């Protein structure tokens, strides 16, 4: 700190009296000045006074020239080189080469997959400049379980399973800590965006997988709701839905919501039950699909009158038939 003094070793002059050392001077500089005084025994002493704070990161050494002059005639002098080395203290925090890092990663990235490498520098030297990388306490535990940060190289790799449907991005607060005493830390943020892959098949949800309708239900009669959900995004989440062919039913659509309705008249006496297959597939590559079965029972209504096999019958009965005898079967 300014005001600190450093005493020089006195110059020797074998002469005596006025012919010995009478003054010291130092080369011009902005950090140091020279203070002199005589001891009780008449020896001239020189001290180097620090006038301005030093910064090793700006200038690591200073070269000065100390001149001792006697009082003789002719005046004689001697000069010594003074080399001052500024010793480092831990006064600089680590600084990342950027405040915010951004990366993109597929959700199907395997454990150990490389994400990116962060880097910080410390203007100090020695232990004060040796850095250790880690996640800061601000980083969520679940995020720290998904990624691994190498404490020495600053490499970030995948540690756990990623799922775009759970999180589309992850924010990591990282720090670089030097080995000074006390240590100083620097911080940066890493934003990792997750891209979707087609890893979810469409899910078909039906209000009722088994239902009954009367055979006199007119075309357009509502049967059940059908919802098709795909957790993926983009084309991977766009879904098409289809119903079994050659059945008296059809789907009415609104986005991924459907209504199953009748499309033709029904006749229980012809077909009393239908088993419909609902198929759904997404537009991802490769496409994923799923199926759902719906059972529809056709209930009877009284739409048929009793009929005889023939319109008239001829029956012959003998005159001696006893009461109760069968005459026609």
Order of alpha helices (4+ residues) and beta strands (2+ residues): beta-beta-beta-beta-beta-beta-beta-beta-beta-beta-beta-alpha-beta-beta-beta-beta-beta-beta-beta-beta-beta-beta-beta-beta
